[in-house]
Amino acid sequence: KEVFLGLPPFITSIFRYSFNYEFTCLGDNTHFYVTSEDPYDNLTWDFGDGTTSTIEDAYHTYSSPGIYSVSLTLSLNGVDYDPIIKPVIISAPPDVLQTTYDLVNCDSFDNNPNDGISTFNLENAVGPISLNTTDRIDVFYYHTFQEAINDVDNENSLDYIYTNQIQDEILYAKVTKANTICYSIATVRLITSQSFEFGNFELTSCTLENSNQGEFNLNIARQNIITSLNLPTNVTIDFFESQQDAAIGVNPLENIYLSTIRTLFIRVEDNNACYGGGTLQLELVSFPVLEDQTITACQSDFPITIDSGLDVNIISDYNYLW
């Protein structure tokens, strides 16, 4: 019989090892490190962009965003393990406005219209500071640049509905690409402007059958306000159920609005900035009931005049179709 002495064949696949990485935004010094305890005496990183390293705790900066196939090969006693390969996504931070964006709101709807303090809807600045990107982004606001940097998990950001502390207050917006940790910082200046008080307006409708409500066409009120005040054609007029909604420009009403008698609040904007406000009183009147009429006339009586039978004081309030 033949006897073979020595060690069994060296099978590299029985070793299980892995690596991990962090800091994957473009411009970061991406960190690669081994996460297993398998024995090895040498290693080689291939970063997927033509560069390699034999440093155990490796750092590498990529020159462009993309998906890179990064491999790690360990060796023991001169024999290489099978390489492990992972796709590493390097993401570019979102592009943002490089100058400070001025978010303007009326100094109105509070007790002092001259104190420079107002309630802002910070969501209105998202489009301009993100250059109206169609990419998915998240935006978080902070009082200081350092607060934005330190809040790694974005848990301490300001509410979007925000009351400024001083006139011309500067906020720092962290614009983050969705599902990544990559962000850019933009600045927003909160400016309050003197509000024009447009006064009170009225819109009347008839009550609907078997109802205490009426259907109001708010576009009629809109055109009446523009005409009566001789406003420029580029203004935007919206109507709101609450003063708070009007102050920050959220939840505007549709043109056709079903309601009982009530007061709506008007917000007028010029170039997306608050221009002024007022109120619109919705009034209801009961639709008149017409009585059947029988008119007897001889041929010699023609031409004859017939009417609706309504009181002469309200005849002009309605249109007629005979």
LODOPA-931768 format. One record per atom (N, C-alpha, C): y, x, z. Coordinates in steps of 0.001 Angstrom, whole numbers, padded with zeros to 6 digits, always signed. Last residue first. Layout:
BEGIN
YXZ ...
END
This chain:
BEGIN
+083243-087018-020436 +082997-088462-020652 +081861-088620-021647 +083680-084781-018025 +082971-084913-019284 +082598-086380-019459 +086173-082954-016264 +085516-084215-016581 +084834-084111-017942 +086960-081028-013358 +086821-081141-014812 +085964-082356-015115 +089253-081338-010595 +087949-081403-011216 +088058-081393-012740 +091740-081509-009497 +090843-080522-008909 +089506-080428-009648 +093273-083559-010441 +093392-082274-011126 +092459-081202-010570 +092742-085622-008591 +092239-085716-009970 +092224-084352-010644 +093767-085751-006106 +092681-084783-006309 +092143-084798-007731 +095734-087660-006080 +096053-086367-005457 +094970-085313-005695 +094713-089998-007070 +095584-089211-007954 +095879-087831-007383 +091286-090498-006428 +092654-090507-005931 +093506-089583-006778 +089258-091620-009214 +089575-090747-008091 +091026-090895-007678 +088682-093019-011450 +088786-093776-010221 +089086-092926-009004 +088743-091839-013860 +087546-091649-013048 +087542-092520-011804 +090148-094107-016348 +090147-092911-015506 +088921-092914-014620 +091439-095257-019471 +090455-095324-018400 +090521-094033-017597 +093609-097103-021420 +093455-095883-020615 +092428-096131-019532 +093350-098368-024807 +093400-098558-023360 +093192-097216-022667 +095106-099196-027848 +094260-098287-027035 +094434-098572-025549 +093764-102530-027145 +093576-101118-027481 +094851-100528-028054 +094184-105207-026799 +094566-104334-025681 +094472-102848-026013 +093170-106598-028878 +094613-106373-028908 +095089-105450-027796 +090598-106922-028183 +090922-105961-029234 +092397-105631-029255 +090416-107009-024585 +090440-107644-025902 +090841-106606-026937 +088264-105856-022010 +089488-105727-022816 +089324-106473-024127 +087014-104980-018935 +087014-106025-019970 +088332-105948-020722 +085126-102610-017400 +086465-102892-017941 +086321-103909-019065 +083558-101622-014571 +083428-102531-015725 +084823-102909-016178 +082309-098731-012999 +083457-099559-013382 +083092-100430-014590 +080794-097208-010184 +080647-097805-011508 +081834-098720-011777 +082465-094548-008459 +081968-095931-008487 +081824-096397-009934 +081648-091291-007500 +082289-092152-008497 +081627-093527-008472 +082320-089264-004805 +081386-090256-005332 +082151-091180-006273 +083111-085767-004773 +083518-087181-004752 +082437-088077-005360 +081624-083417-002661 +081793-083839-004052 +082095-085334-004052 +083454-082044+000001 +082402-082953-000434 +082671-083390-001866 +084168-078604+000146 +084641-079982+000032 +083484-080835-000452 +084460-075591+001947 +083621-076567+001265 +084309-077929+001233 +085549-072188+001789 +085767-073574+002171 +084862-074483+001354 +085754-068943+002943 +084971-069857+002115 +085140-071271+002658 +088169-066521+002892 +087719-067710+003600 +086998-068638+002624 +088161-063148+002991 +087991-064264+002060 +087419-065434+002836 +090322-060431+003903 +089310-061436+004209 +089313-062514+003130 +090585-056883+003270 +091146-058190+003572 +090026-059147+003919 +091468-053486+002373 +090576-054569+002730 +091331-055842+003016 +091438-050378+000461 +092004-051374+001349 +091009-052469+001635 +090159-048190-000567 +091536-048426-000974 +092211-049424-000040 +087737-045645-000352 +088261-046887+000187 +089760-047017-000116 +086545-044332-003426 +087184-044103-002128 +087810-045408-001656 +085649-044666-005994 +084648-044498-004943 +085237-044150-003579 +088058-045283-007363 +087343-044015-007614 +086415-043663-006452 +088840-047425-004896 +089437-046818-006082 +088803-045446-006258 +087763-050488-003402 +087628-049049-003608 +088300-048634-004908 +087993-052910-000942 +088495-052505-002252 +088415-050989-002343 +086272-055363+000721 +086472-053909+000641 +086870-053580-000795 +086508-058208+002775 +086736-057606+001459 +086913-056103+001605 +084389-060474+004425 +085288-059329+004514 +085315-058596+003174 +084378-064052+004891 +083802-062809+004383 +084855-061714+004453 +083927-066805+006999 +084840-065756+006547 +084042-064553+006073 +082707-070151+006113 +082729-068923+006897 +083755-067950+006316 +080736-072947+005478 +082104-072473+005672 +082074-071233+006567 +077610-071704+004106 +078430-072742+004724 +079866-072210+004788 +076349-070443+000938 +076864-070324+002306 +077479-071622+002780 +075272-068294-001536 +075038-069600-000940 +075431-069543+000530 +076729-066643-004192 +076467-066574-002749 +076385-067983-002189 +076756-064568-006845 +076477-065961-006491 +075964-065984-005064 +077083-061760-006580 +078172-062602-007084 +077980-064072-006727 +075845-060420-003438 +075728-060725-004859 +076850-061669-005272 +077521-058249-001081 +076920-059525-001472 +076833-059645-002992 +076623-054991+000201 +077538-055899-000501 +076800-057146-000983 +075474-053091+002125 +075035-054484+002008 +076068-055392+001350 +078270-050973+003004 +076832-051208+002839 +076559-052709+002797 +080843-049861+003646 +080446-050156+002275 +078961-050338+002061 +081922-049507+006095 +081150-048375+005566 +080588-048659+004174 +083377-051863+006475 +083981-050587+006842 +083261-049412+006209 +081609-053889+005810 +082758-053636+004927 +083367-052266+005208 +079891-053781+008003 +079378-053486+006664 +080513-053160+005696 +081733-054558+010002 +081111-053241+010054 +080569-052852+008681 +082340-057181+009340 +083406-056183+009268 +082833-054776+009251 +079878-058854+007323 +080400-058347+008592 +081480-057311+008347 +079361-059645+004730 +079257-060653+005780 +079838-060174+007102 +081513-058710+001994 +080514-058402+003017 +080521-059489+004088 +082305-057821-001396 +082421-058750-000267 +081241-058539+000683 +084263-055542-003386 +083007-056087-002886 +083266-056938-001656 +085834-054223-006141 +085998-055147-005016 +084635-055716-004652 +087197-051357-007513 +085959-052089-007256 +086158-052943-006018 +089603-050557-010051 +089218-050785-008663 +087908-051560-008611 +090510-050280-012623 +089393-049423-012224 +088982-049613-010765 +092730-051822-013122 +091441-052331-013595 +090260-051497-013121 +094993-052188-010325 +094501-051489-011525 +093080-051928-011864 +096306-055424-009343 +095586-054183-009046 +095144-053501-010332 +097964-057693-008844 +098236-056775-009961 +097591-055407-009725 +097326-059609-007092 +097915-058389-006529 +098257-057355-007592 +096271-061586-008729 +097385-061935-007845 +098077-060705-007266 +094192-060192-010094 +095328-060774-010820 +096530-060998-009906 +092431-059401-008051 +092970-058401-008985 +094230-058926-009660 +091865-061919-006912 +092504-060864-006114 +093151-059828-007028 +090604-063228-009043 +091837-063786-008494 +092594-062738-007689 +088312-061717-009375 +089316-061717-010441 +090657-062268-009947 +087062-062362-006910 +087361-060969-007276 +088469-060919-008334 +086641-065101-007061 +087560-064570-006040 +087984-063152-006389 +084786-065054-009148 +086052-065787-009320 +087084-065289-008314 +082721-063699-008003 +083451-063020-009080 +084761-063735-009377 +081535-065413-006254 +082469-064429-005699 +083226-063673-006783 +080932-068581-006312 +080953-067513-007312 +082006-066495-006871 +078944-070340-004039 +080232-069691-004286 +080068-068580-005316 +077588-073334-003293 +077338-072145-004096 +078687-071556-004515 +077316-074567+000095 +077832-074598-001264 +077518-073307-001986 +075725-076603+002618 +076097-075354+001986 +076658-075597+000583 +074561-078741+003723 +075875-078396+004263 +076366-077064+003706 +072929-081120+001535 +073053-079807+002159 +074441-079649+002744 +072565-083113-000418 +071723-083089+000778 +071758-081727+001490 +073975-081138-002965 +073394-082422-002579 +072424-082239-001416 +076445-078782-001832 +075290-079146-002634 +074678-080438-002107 +079965-079041-001718 +078689-079034-001023 +077579-079444-001981 +081993-076972-003822 +081512-078289-003414 +080189-078146-002674 +084287-074413-002785 +083156-074906-003556 +082781-076290-003050 +086937-072036-002770 +086433-073368-002439 +085276-073736-003356 +088348-069309-001202 +087502-069735-002318 +086829-071030-001896 +091196-067367-000356 +090371-068551-000145 +089585-068867-001411 +092386-064489+001473 +092196-065265+000254 +091229-066404+000552 +094674-062460+003237 +093610-063462+003258 +093585-064239+001952 +095378-058900+002801 +095613-060249+003284 +094396-061143+003169 +095200-056265+002193 +095351-057198+001071 +095470-058645+001502 +096451-053412+003377 +095975-054699+003857 +096264-055752+002785 +095387-050203+002619 +096262-051301+002221 +095648-052610+002727 +095049-047443+004840 +094468-048613+004193 +095545-049619+003810 +095268-044024+004502 +095959-045236+004933 +095439-046421+004139 +092134-042301+004932 +093361-042598+004191 +093975-043884+004729 +090317-039585+006248 +090708-040988+006336 +092036-041178+005614 +087722-037420+005377 +089156-037699+005269 +089388-039196+005404 +085520-034973+006040 +085741-036396+006269 +087241-036670+006343 +083903-032747+003887 +085099-032970+004702 +085355-034477+004798 +080907-031007+003789 +081565-032285+003520 +082750-032425+004465 +078973-028400+002298 +079941-028856+003295 +080628-030131+002820 +075503-027394+002102 +076760-027822+001487 +077691-028301+002600 +072772-025240+001903 +073791-025825+002772 +075033-026154+001954 +069358-025768+000918 +070671-025162+000705 +071668-025895+001594 +065836-025109+001502 +067069-025892+001596 +068273-025049+001191 +062382-025498+001886 +063462-024824+001154 +064714-025693+001159 +060086-026443+002805 +061045-026034+003836 +062267-025378+003198 +058955-029462+001140 +059062-028010+001273 +059988-027723+002460 +059093-032176+000715 +057763-031581+000924 +057787-030054+000922 +062156-032044-001096 +061109-032820-000434 +059779-032067-000419 +064583-029663-000332 +063667-030156-001360 +062482-030814-000665 +067459-030455+001517 +066106-029918+001513 +065297-030516+000386 +070526-029658+002545 +069883-030357+001427 +068519-029710+001208 +072419-030060+005215 +071240-029302+004822 +070488-030126+003773 +075819-030071+005533 +074693-030834+005014 +073571-029891+004600 +078198-030073+008000 +077324-029207+007214 +076070-029994+006835 +081558-031324+008106 +080147-031409+008456 +079341-030523+007513 +084851-031211+009277 +083878-030611+008365 +082470-030785+008930 +087509-033564+009535 +086359-032902+010155 +085387-032402+009084 +089930-034798+008954 +089493-033658+008136 +088346-032882+008778 +090508-035831+012307 +090854-035942+010882 +090449-034657+010167 +087657-035877+014489 +089038-035508+014174 +089271-035762+012684 +085257-037190+014516 +085864-036852+015794 +087333-036479+015641 +083988-040018+012637 +084535-038667+012727 +085238-038456+014069 +081003-041673+012985 +082438-041778+013243 +083002-040384+013455 +078412-042492+010753 +079003-041488+011639 +080510-041721+011757 +075391-043108+009624 +076584-043886+009980 +077278-043124+011104 +073446-041127+009685 +074223-041310+008456 +075476-042162+008691 +073365-039091+012634 +073101-040349+011953 +073971-040454+010702 +072617-035552+012514 +073507-036678+012804 +073031-037931+012077 +069527-033961+013620 +070622-034183+012684 +071426-035418+013081 +067320-033029+014950 +068563-033231+015713 +069769-033451+014807 +065149-032419+013417 +065000-033513+014381 +066309-033853+015086 +064404-030425+011581 +065391-031457+011216 +065300-032678+012130 +062925-028269+012306 +062190-029496+011990 +063114-030670+011669 +064938-026364+012796 +063879-026084+011822 +063172-027361+011380 +067894-025999+013475 +067069-027206+013556 +065968-027144+012502 +069340-023718+012838 +068436-023677+013979 +067496-024878+014054 +070947-024455+010648 +069938-023398+010493 +068896-023478+011605 +072581-026416+011774 +071749-026733+010611 +070634-025715+010438 +073872-024956+013753 +073005-026068+014139 +072069-026440+012993 +075366-023219+012166 +074275-022676+012975 +073333-023779+013440 +077267-024919+011039 +076312-024235+010171 +075106-023751+010974 +077756-027989+012898 +078008-026576+012607 +076925-026025+011683 +077036-030686+012889 +078416-030321+013204 +078729-028883+012790 +075024-031895+010110 +075212-031231+011408 +076694-030916+011611 +072660-033878+008232 +074033-033462+008532 +074132-032912+009961 +070292-033670+005630 +070524-033771+007073 +071906-033180+007377 +068450-035016+002980 +069729-034435+003398 +069950-034720+004885 +065859-034423+000686 +066262-034995+001965 +067531-034276+002400 +064853-035201-002691 +065486-034348-001685 +065664-035141-000395 +063416-035164-005793 +063315-035733-004452 +063882-034744-003435 +065671-034936-008595 +064569-034430-007782 +064571-035114-006412 +067933-035640-009820 +066875-036656-009847 +065644-036177-009073 +071182-034884-008470 +069850-034496-008926 +068907-035692-008931 +073951-034887-008062 +073275-036073-008590 +071898-035750-009159 +074666-032663-006658 +074908-032649-008103 +074132-033761-008792 +074602-033011-004009 +073342-032582-004624 +073440-032550-006139 +077114-033999-003456 +076801-032641-002982 +075499-032110-003573 +077050-036611-004762 +077967-035542-005184 +077553-034148-004717 +074858-037938-003295 +074880-037726-004741 +075795-036586-005162 +075714-037911-000561 +074466-037270-000992 +074481-036964-002484 +077857-039327+000322 +078121-037950-000115 +076890-037282-000704 +076929-041731+001220 +077785-041751+000037 +078106-040350-000481 +075715-041223+003598 +074849-041332+002420 +075671-041317+001135 +077581-041451+005544 +077359-040123+004980 +076443-040149+003762 +079932-043645+006007 +078532-043699+005584 +078231-042394+004853 +082141-043530+008811 +081752-043098+007475 +080261-043371+007241 +084740-044958+010550 +083281-044869+010471 +082882-044613+009025 +087629-043052+011626 +086983-044139+010896 +085476-043934+010930 +090784-041904+012579 +089377-042045+012949 +088794-043252+012221 +093489-041793+012309 +092700-040847+011529 +091215-040896+011823 +095041-043705+013521 +094580-042602+014362 +093743-041576+013606 +095934-046065+012441 +096734-044866+012171 +096254-043648+012964 +094739-048418+013192 +094623-048019+011791 +095406-046755+011438 +093006-049135+015891 +094166-048310+015570 +094048-047799+014139 +090737-050683+016074 +091901-051077+016853 +093151-050305+016496 +089385-051110+012717 +089285-050723+014126 +090606-051063+014807 +089620-051452+009986 +088549-052162+010672 +088325-051631+012096 +090609-048146+008839 +090782-049593+009023 +089588-050152+009778 +091174-045816+007034 +091375-045890+008480 +091673-047348+008814 +088785-045542+004444 +090006-046133+004986 +090020-046054+006508 +087501-042342+003452 +087311-043712+003912 +088609-044221+004506 +086096-039789+001473 +087298-040495+001908 +086932-041915+002329 +084868-036668+001424 +084422-038049+001565 +085555-038827+002216 +085042-033901-000512 +085885-034764+000313 +085348-036192+000283 +083031-031027-000432 +083200-032370-000979 +084013-033215-000006 +083701-027641-001050 +083635-028711-000056 +083907-030063-000706 +081655-026120-003621 +082938-026362-002948 +082770-027518-001965 +079144-026157-004676 +079583-024924-004031 +080932-025046-003354 +076587-028520-004471 +077997-028291-004768 +078486-027080-003980 +073282-027119-004996 +074253-027970-004307 +075665-027614-004764 +069876-026995-005905 +071262-026650-006234 +072197-027635-005532 +067225-026368-003532 +067967-027256-004435 +069378-026727-004703 +065303-023308-003702 +066114-024269-002953 +066908-025152-003917 +062216-023028-005426 +063647-022704-005407 +064383-023725-004547 +059047-022046-004130 +059982-023100-004529 +061416-022618-004445 +055930-020930-004835 +057257-020436-004463 +058286-021420-005021 +052711-021489-003846 +053852-022110-004531 +055145-021543-003966 +049735-019927-004406 +050920-019900-003537 +052111-020430-004337 +046275-020360-004413 +047534-020602-005130 +048692-020655-004134 +044032-017724-003478 +044751-018945-003107 +045975-019114-004013 +040926-016093-003306 +042124-016387-004100 +042723-017708-003626 +039073-013327-002222 +039440-014718-001967 +040791-014955-002619 +036588-011184-003714 +037983-011530-003397 +038129-013012-003073 +033702-009953-002059 +034228-010816-003120 +035652-011218-002765 +034265-006652-000738 +033853-008044-000591 +034294-008801-001847 +033348-003426-001884 +034314-004529-001873 +033626-005860-001594 +032416-000558-000096 +031923-001702-000880 +032910-002850-000742 +033254+001427+001630 +033369+001678+000203 +032887+000557-000682 +032972+000302+004146 +032108+001429+003764 +032084+001641+002251 +034383-002616+002944 +033769-002004+004114 +032789-000933+003636 +037282-004414+001857 +036156-003509+001603 +035691-002884+002906 +038821-007390+000583 +038504-006488+001690 +037331-005592+001291 +041317-008772-001313 +040005-008136-001395 +039848-007173-000219 +043074-011625-002084 +042862-010609-001059 +041439-010087-001205 +045419-012989-004435 +044057-012654-004014 +044082-011562-002953 +047299-015655-005652 +047298-014487-004781 +045863-014232-004313 +048728-017020-008246 +047364-016850-007743 +047297-015540-006965 +051676-018935-007960 +051086-017607-008112 +049673-017595-007507 +053935-021027-009395 +052664-021019-008682 +051962-019701-008988 +057523-020582-008906 +056317-020845-009670 +055106-020876-008773 +060694-018814-009163 +059806-019832-008597 +058578-020039-009480 +061052-015208-009159 +061274-016511-009776 +060326-017527-009150 +060492-012951-007720 +061741-012960-008474 +062039-014310-009119 +059320-012699-004339 +059128-013100-005733 +060484-013235-006427 +058578-010265-002034 +059639-011148-002506 +059436-011427-003987 +056247-009775+000582 +056544-009652-000848 +057605-010675-001227 +054401-008049+003085 +055538-008890+002727 +055851-008663+001259 +051366-007784+005025 +052174-007524+003824 +053311-008526+003675 +049521-006143+006941 +050491-007206+007217 +051576-007100+006135 +048174-004056+005469 +047465-005171+006101 +048382-006362+006321 +048873-002817+002278 +049334-002946+003657 +048704-004189+004272 +048477-002501-000333 +047326-002187+000517 +047709-002233+001996 +049478-004572-003061 +049792-003857-001825 +048503-003600-001070 +050894-005287-006342 +049827-005246-005343 +050307-004502-004107 +052135-007262-009086 +052327-006277-008018 +051210-006406-006992 +051794-009285-010873 +051672-007917-011370 +051870-006858-010318 +051869-011590-009515 +052990-011355-010430 +052976-009917-010949 +049862-011805-007666 +049846-012716-008801 +050993-012561-009758 +049492-010029-005621 +050434-011123-005412 +050573-012052-006615 +046762-008778-004175 +047304-008956-005523 +048173-010200-005472 +045958-006474-001621 +046601-007747-001981 +046995-007694-003447 +043168-004938-000278 +044123-004944-001394 +044633-006358-001607 +041891-002891+002408 +042169-004178+001761 +043158-003973+000625 +039410-001327+004506 +040489-001275+003520 +040698-002665+002944 +037537-001964+006367 +038294-000740+006607 +039400-000530+005591 +036333-004774+008232 +036758-004145+006981 +037503-002869+007336 +034632-007581+009651 +034954-006140+009660 +035373-005658+008265 +036270-010709+010221 +035223-009938+009567 +035606-008458+009533 +038084-012438+011306 +037708-011284+012119 +036568-010489+011496 +040898-013792+009439 +039504-013777+009886 +039232-012494+010680 +043409-013736+008321 +043183-014678+009432 +041741-014691+009919 +045913-011502+007158 +044501-011833+007243 +044268-012709+008467 +049011-012458+005630 +048266-011834+006704 +046828-012361+006730 +052215-012300+004143 +050781-012512+003947 +050029-011789+005062 +055421-013666+003711 +054548-012913+004619 +053085-013303+004382 +058141-013271+001551 +056927-014016+001877 +055940-013126+002624 +061241-013283+001992 +060271-012191+002030 +058954-012812+002504 +062914-015629-000181 +062284-015257+001087 +061421-014007+000910 +063541-016146-002787 +064440-015269-002045 +063902-014875-000685 +062170-019352-002684 +062650-018267-003532 +063718-017466-002788 +060029-019920+000113 +061191-020294-000692 +061647-019085-001516 +057962-019431+001902 +057648-019589+000478 +058815-020125-000341 +056858-018505+004621 +058153-018196+003987 +057988-018229+002457 +053393-017396+004810 +054545-018175+005264 +055801-017688+004558 +049767-017432+004716 +051079-016941+004278 +052160-017876+004797 +046405-016177+005248 +047428-017206+005257 +048759-016588+004863 +042949-015662+004441 +044300-015192+004730 +045240-016383+004719 +039494-014980+005306 +040572-015765+004703 +041906-015104+005020 +035927-014601+004988 +037228-014196+005491 +038302-014994+004766 +032653-014115+005432 +033631-015180+005197 +034956-014748+005814 +029925-012474+004018 +031140-012343+004821 +032117-013458+004450 +028008-012865+002136 +027721-013405+003469 +028935-013281+004388 +028713-011611-000183 +029070-013022-000074 +028789-013593+001307 +027732-009008-000244 +029112-009226+000223 +029432-010688+000452 +024934-007582+000776 +025356-008814+000093 +026746-009173+000610 +023092-004776+000373 +024377-005214+000949 +024886-006423+000160 +019527-004814+000919 +020675-004763-000002 +021926-005352+000661 +018470-003378+004095 +018389-004360+003018 +019609-004237+002114 +017802+000145+004726 +018544-001091+004979 +018352-002069+003834 +014386+001614+004866 +015838+001617+004652 +016455+000260+004938 +011293+001978+003101 +012090+002107+004307 +013571+002088+003948 +008464+000528+001879 +009842+000885+001560 +010661+000886+002839 +005137+001379+001084 +006056+000989+002156 +007453+001471+001786 +002305+000293-000637 +003578+001024-000656 +004487+000491+000436 -001180+000821+000000 +000000+000000+000000 +001245+000866+000000 
END
